[in-house]
Amino acid sequence: MHTFARPAMVTTYARNPTENPMNRRKKVNQILKKKAKKAKKANDKLNSNSKPRYVSKAERAKQEQQAGE
């Protein structure tokens, strides 16, 4: 009977045996959140003043009254 050398146990979830897969997932999530936050900030800068501020009907009535006086 032949004896074959058993290969080292290979895991698909951890590249470094000391690295916890949950820590990697957390790190990836942090990176994605950071990118999303950065994209949102850039988008807010682009669309900041494209639309006038909403003035309610009551405020418009007050403004008309003050302008009439």
Backbone torsions as a table, in degrees:
resi	resn	phi	psi	omega
1	MET	NA	138.3	179.7
2	HIS	-91.8	142.5	174.2
3	THR	-109.5	127.5	-179.4
4	PHE	-103.4	145.1	177.0
5	ALA	-71.8	130.6	-179.1
6	ARG	-80.1	129.6	178.4
7	PRO	-69.5	154.6	178.9
8	ALA	-63.4	146.5	-178.6
9	MET	-63.9	123.2	-178.1
10	VAL	-106.5	128.9	177.5
11	THR	-112.6	144.6	-177.5
12	THR	-91.1	-10.1	-173.9
13	TYR	-98.9	-17.2	-178.6
14	ALA	-131.7	121.2	178.1
15	ARG	-76.8	-40.7	180.0
16	ASN	-106.9	126.3	-176.7
17	PRO	-60.2	-23.9	-179.9
18	THR	-86.0	-10.2	-177.4
19	GLU	-88.5	126.1	179.1
20	ASN	-80.8	132.0	-178.8
21	PRO	-61.9	-28.2	178.5
22	MET	-68.6	-35.2	178.0
23	ASN	-66.0	-37.3	177.9
24	ARG	-65.6	-42.6	179.4
25	ARG	-62.1	-42.6	179.4
26	LYS	-62.0	-42.7	-179.2
27	LYS	-64.0	-43.0	178.9
28	VAL	-63.2	-43.4	178.7
29	ASN	-62.6	-38.8	178.5
30	GLN	-63.1	-42.9	-180.0
31	ILE	-63.2	-44.3	-179.8
32	LEU	-64.5	-41.0	178.4
33	LYS	-63.8	-40.6	179.8
34	LYS	-62.9	-43.0	178.8
35	LYS	-65.0	-40.7	179.8
36	ALA	-64.8	-40.5	179.6
37	LYS	-64.6	-41.7	179.5
38	LYS	-64.7	-42.4	179.2
39	ALA	-64.8	-40.1	179.6
40	LYS	-64.2	-41.1	-179.7
41	LYS	-63.8	-43.2	179.1
42	ALA	-64.9	-40.1	179.2
43	ASN	-65.9	-39.2	178.5
44	ASP	-64.5	-37.2	178.6
45	LYS	-64.8	-40.5	-178.4
46	LEU	-67.7	-37.6	-173.6
47	ASN	-106.6	23.8	-172.5
48	SER	-69.9	-45.8	-172.7
49	ASN	-120.1	28.6	-177.9
50	SER	-79.9	-17.1	-175.8
51	LYS	-127.8	137.3	178.5
52	PRO	-69.2	155.5	179.7
53	ARG	-67.3	139.9	-179.6
54	TYR	-72.0	132.3	176.2
55	VAL	-116.3	122.8	-176.4
56	SER	-69.2	163.6	-178.5
57	LYS	-61.0	-40.3	180.0
58	ALA	-65.1	-41.5	179.2
59	GLU	-66.6	-38.9	177.6
60	ARG	-63.4	-39.4	178.3
61	ALA	-63.4	-42.4	178.1
62	LYS	-62.0	-43.8	-179.3
63	GLN	-63.7	-39.7	178.1
64	GLU	-66.0	-38.9	178.5
65	GLN	-62.9	-46.2	-179.0
66	GLN	-65.8	-36.5	179.4
67	ALA	-70.0	-31.7	-179.9
68	GLY	-73.1	-25.5	-177.8
69	GLU	-77.9	NA	NA
